[in-house]
Amino acid sequence: MPVANAGHPCSIGPRLVRSSAKGSNIATPVDTSPKPRRIFYGWFIVGAAGLVVFSSAPGQSYVFSIFIDSIIEDTGLSRPGVSALYMASTGVSAILVAVVSRLADRYGTRTMLVAIGIGFGAACFGMATATNIVLFYIAFASLRGLGQGSLGINSILLVNQWFVSRRGRAIAMMGLGAVLSNAIFPPAARFLIDNFGWREAYAVIGVLAIVLIVPVTLLIVRNRPEDIGLFPDGLSGPPISETREVMAGTRRDTRIFSSVSFWLLALSLGTPGLVSTALVFHQTSIFQEKGLSATLAAGVFVVFAGSSAVSSLVAGFAVDRIGPKTLYAFSMGALLLALALAVVIDSVFMAVAYVLVMGVAGGAHHIVQGVIWAHYYGRHGLGRVQGSAMTINFCASAVGPLPLAVFHDLTGSYTVGMVVMMALPVLSVLALVRAGPGGPTRLVQPQRNVNHPS
């Protein structure tokens, strides 16, 4: 590899190099013009991860909510019954994500994504062919476990390995996959259900999931930049934060369940999942209660997708400057406003305003969720930490729909349940402030062997 002018690193254009041969005084021009910079391979990784996130839609709440009424009509299950089934299946997802994230630390995200992609497609086919409640539960639990949890956590872990100083914007770019998924899959699912049936719809999107996830993972995904001779962010060396730790002889404090700060952080980050999942899960029913159509309930996901996209992109660049905690406080303010709007929805305009604010809150929180654990705990062994946190997050999501359904059955309206939920964003911000940045980021001096005289 040619070496740049060491004495003048900013020199450009040709320079003269005199021959060292005896008796020679010939000056030879050497071109030192900067070569065109190649696109950092990490951005291809971001694109692949975004496609995986896009393809996880069949296991996400915003798609399943489109299927709920058709499933209830076909199977005879009650709405609280489906909510309880959803809660149990999301609990399976919570357990599975902790296992899968640890396997990703051991075997790499590439191997895990291929295996999960195949299993996810099989789960979609299981939903299409289930003939009794047991088979339906197994298929749905697999769909939630692989789609909601395993695909998402592996995509986040993958991007976090490739970026450090530009982590926020990389997660934002990856998140465009979720935004497009929110915009495309709900109307597409509605179309397939209306024209072919809900079982056939799941079969179609199952084929699509396998085709999109498996080949792209095999062709593009690599676990870490170091595996192909690169460093995070496309830099010429390791991240400064990791270099400082090595030079200082210190390591990150990676305590999880024994750390109060971890619990405060994890429980706080579980609040948006609980509230937004409850609202999205019952969105069709909420809209119909307000005199709005099921078609509108599915169609406004396009508005949600647009506002979430803009929010994610802005938040992705902002979080690299202001840090994840400030951004989280903003997202909770937006979520509180969305709950207030949900209570007073009475027109198409108010419905659009509601999902617009929901999109802003969701987009900002997506960035926080993607960067905060690597921000405090670093890249190495991240699956163990973030997987445990995601387990708590999914448990919160699993709980969300059931109490809102119970409030509806007890009072005949969703209003009381949504008013009660308004306290959660406020409490989560207070808990996050209490956690303090000194907890997860504290560096612990490693033990040293000391030889004592006998």
Beta strands, then each sheet from edge to edge (+ up, - down):
strand 1: 14-18
strand 2: 27-31
strand 3: 251-252
strand 4: 443-444
sheet 1: 1+ 2-
sheet 2: 3+ 4-
end
